[in-house]
Amino acid sequence: MRLSSLRIVAGSILAAALCATAPARAEVKPGDVITKDNAYKVAALLSPGNYILVQQGMQLRIVPTEKLDWPPPFKNATERYSPQVQLMPDGSLRGYTAGQPFPLVDPNDPDVAVKVMWNYSYRPLYSDDIDMRFPEVATFGKYANGSPISYYTVGHLAFYNNIGRIEVPPIPTDPDAVSSGLRYRFGFFPFLEPTALRGYGMTRERFIDPKKEDNIWVYSPGTRKLRRESAGLMADSTGALPGFGGGGGGGSVSGGLGGVSGATAYANTLDPDSYFGFSAKIEDFTYRFLGEREMLASVNAVHSPEPQCPFDGGKTICPEDWELRHLYVIEANVKPGVGTTIPKRILYIDSEGWFVTASDQYDRDGKLWKTIATFNTYRDRPVPDARVAIYPYKRIFQLGLVDEDLTSGYSSVVYMPGKTAPDRECWYIDMGTITNTFLAPSALAREGH
């Protein structure tokens, strides 16, 4: 009954949104190709930052809108456990077990913004574990010519969730949640290329207790030391971490090139808090609901690996399929006392898949600084010729992400996987391939040698 009511509410909202955006919708139709020459047609259908990407050359192929269904185990867990979830006065959750915490989204609810964010945090992309192998991050300059000015390839982008588990035992909670107090572990390691970065890595541990900040561990193969870093650095580019920058920081391209001490300089715009569009701690922000809109997003991307855009020197991904989606628009402002270089983000969240489709980031003067566009797909395997990662139902994969610094003109493109990946499939979701032990900080040294 709860989910039936949700469909009725969503249908009413969708109808209202369709009326509100009818003139904009009339500008595009399936089969259209949007280029910088006719970008004006999608000005009202993209975030301000994503619109600039199109004006610079990123091409969109408009395709029909398709429905995204949740994986059956996630849907069943939502129906079973969501009635017991409560939002506390401080914005934290009580009574969460598995599935989506708030399947009924009421735009008139004064807490709708934070509830949307918790729904995003416990989205159906994965619930138990994920091993995304061989992602590549390539950074392009303002006047890109198709060749990146720097890049790095990493062995694993991986998660292991202690709570909310629905497919791989132990279900629904790993006993480690009690002993460690951790909600999940995340790892991004080891760096494989270029040679100067080989062996570096990072793990991030998020606590269940909202008062505890994340544990961040960085391993440097040069010193063979594992060091703990401030969670505030997660909003800066990877190059700004002391563990990567040789203690000097300064990896953000808006401040110049940064790099490993004694190694070839490299540039990067992507910060770990922006992985998947938004990976910061939910409790570190206040949220404002800006409404619901029909907007374009890449939800059924056709390429893996994603192509380098030939029309802007490789600074984005294109051409790729985009479709009209019903999105929640949320303003996220960092709370006082929380150290971060990105004080404000506008997040665009898909109302069915619950992933971030776009994010615009603003500086302390309130000016648009950076923009993110994500490229996602929905199918039962990551690539048509998959032999291992084949699922009994369709699920969501994120195949790429563009993070452009609009002030400097530098852009970092994440290919998930990279073009040189030795593994064609690369996406292993809820298959038990990742464990708590694999993502323990001590694993960084083991994998980094």
Order of alpha helices (4+ residues) and beta strands (2+ residues): alpha-alpha-beta-alpha-beta-alpha-beta-beta-alpha-beta-beta-beta-alpha-beta-beta-beta-beta-alpha-beta-beta-beta-beta-beta-beta-beta-beta-alpha
